[in-house]
C-alpha cells in the first residue's frame, strides 16, 4: 500500500511539472499603452491633448498598420493623397512599414520613422490630427477613429482602437451686430446683448477695458471700473461678487454651454460716470472653455 501511494504521488508531481512547463510565456508578447488615457477612452481634441500611444515589441515589428475608419468626409482627401500604396488609398490604410511617405507627410506621428523590426514604437496622434485638420473647418462633434493593428516577428498580433472628438470653441452673437454703443447725454438706456455658445463648457469669462487705437479711454468710466473691480479687468467667475455689483452674471455661468448676457443695466451705469469728450473705450471679452479653447471679441463704447 505504501509503494502504491508513493507511485501515485510521483505521478501527480510529474503531471504538475508538465502543466507548469506548458504555461504560456507572455514576457515577449507585444503591449500597447496610452499613458494619458490608460483605458483608451474617447479623447477630446484640445490644446493640451496628450495622444502618444506607445508600443513595446520584444520580438520586433513585422507589420504595423493604422486604418482610419471614421473621419469627416471633407478631410478624407487630405489623408488619401499622402498614402502612396494605391490599394490602400480608398480605405485610408496607413502602412507604417511599407509606406515610407506616411512618416514624411505626417511629421512627428511615427517614431522611429523606420518601424520594421523596431522593438519600441511611439505613435503621436496629436501632430497627425493637427496636420489633417490644419486650415479646415471642423464641426462640433466631428469624430476621428483609428484602428491600429500590429504583427511581430513571432506572429503575435495586437489590435487597438484610438478615438478622438472635436468640440467647437466658444462663439458670440452680438446685438447690436456692429458691436458698438454710443453714450449720449439725453439717453440712459443702451440695449446690448451677447449670446454665447460654448460646447466645451465655460471655464472663465473676463471683461477688460482699454482705449482704442484711435482715441483714449474714458477716464470717468475707467475710474469707476477700477474702484469696483480693483483693476481694469473683471473675471465674472473668480470675482463673482464684483460682477453682481456691476449687474453682470457671476459664478453661475461656470460650465455653461449656452447663455445670454444682457448688458443694458451695466452700460447704463457706465454712461452715468463717463466723462464723454469724444472718448472711445474697448470692452474686451475673453472666453476660455474647459478644453482650453478660447475666443476674444470686443465692444466699442464711445461717449459724446
Residue, then its C-alpha position, 0 to 999 in steps of 0.5 A: x500500500x505504501x509503494x502504491x501511494x508513493x507511485x501515485x504521488x510521483x505521478x501527480x508531481x510529474x503531471x504538475x511539472x508538465x502543466x507548469x512547463x506548458x504555461x504560456x510565456x507572455x514576457x515577449x508578447x507585444x503591449x500597447x499603452x496610452x499613458x494619458x488615457x490608460x483605458x483608451x477612452x474617447x479623447x477630446x481634441x484640445x490644446x493640451x491633448x496628450x495622444x502618444x500611444x506607445x508600443x513595446x515589441x520584444x520580438x520586433x515589428x513585422x507589420x504595423x498598420x493604422x486604418x482610419x475608419x471614421x473621419x469627416x468626409x471633407x478631410x478624407x482627401x487630405x489623408x488619401x493623397x499622402x498614402x502612396x500604396x494605391x490599394x490602400x488609398x480608398x480605405x485610408x490604410x496607413x502602412x507604417x512599414x511599407x509606406x515610407x511617405x506616411x512618416x514624411x507627410x505626417x511629421x512627428x506621428x511615427x517614431x522611429x520613422x523606420x518601424x520594421x523590426x523596431x522593438x519600441x514604437x511611439x505613435x503621436x496622434x496629436x501632430x497627425x490630427x493637427x496636420x489633417x485638420x490644419x486650415x479646415x473647418x471642423x464641426x462640433x462633434x466631428x469624430x476621428x477613429x483609428x484602428x491600429x493593428x500590429x504583427x511581430x516577428x513571432x506572429x503575435x498580433x495586437x489590435x487597438x482602437x484610438x478615438x478622438x472628438x472635436x468640440x467647437x470653441x466658444x462663439x458670440x452673437x452680438x446685438x447690436x451686430x456692429x458691436x458698438x454703443x454710443x453714450x449720449x447725454x439725453x439717453x440712459x438706456x443702451x440695449x446690448x446683448x451677447x449670446x454665447x455658445x460654448x460646447x466645451x463648457x465655460x471655464x472663465x469669462x473676463x471683461x477688460x477695458x482699454x482705449x482704442x487705437x484711435x482715441x483714449x479711454x474714458x477716464x470717468x468710466x475707467x475710474x469707476x471700473x477700477x474702484x469696483x473691480x480693483x483693476x481694469x479687468x473683471x473675471x465674472x467667475x473668480x470675482x463673482x461678487x464684483x460682477x453682481x455689483x456691476x449687474x453682470x452674471x457671476x459664478x453661475x455661468x461656470x460650465x455653461x454651454x449656452x447663455x445670454x448676457x444682457x448688458x443694458x443695466x451695466x452700460x447704463x451705469x457706465x454712461x452715468x460716470x463717463x466723462x464723454x469728450x469724444x472718448x472711445x473705450x474697448x470692452x474686451x471679452x475673453x472666453x476660455x472653455x474647459x478644453x482650453x479653447x478660447x475666443x476674444x471679441x470686443x465692444x466699442x463704447x464711445x461717449x459724446 
